[in-house]
Amino acid sequence: MTGITNASKRRSGRGANSVTTLNALLRRLILICVLPLVLLSVYLAYTRVLDMQEDSSREATSIAGNFAMALDHNLTARIAGLQVLAASAFVDE
């Protein structure tokens, strides 16, 4: 009779060490249920970081452009003032 049970164990692929316990089944089930959620959250976090970096880069470009424009207006005003001063008749006296 032992030969029959050993043969049936070999055919089913289950030996004494390969018996799946309820604890192992529950662990696998939890892993199967939680793993997609973890992967989704990692993907969403990654895309959020990329969006934040893109927004930050866009904002930095805007700030640099505004600063350059303000500096340009300031220099234009000073150059205009110096041109008026250079064209003045009182400078020669």
PyMOL commands that set and color helices and strands:
alter all, ss='L'
color gray80, all
select helices_A, chain A and resi 2-12+22-87+89-91
alter helices_A, ss='H'
color red, helices_A
deselect
rebuild
show_as cartoon
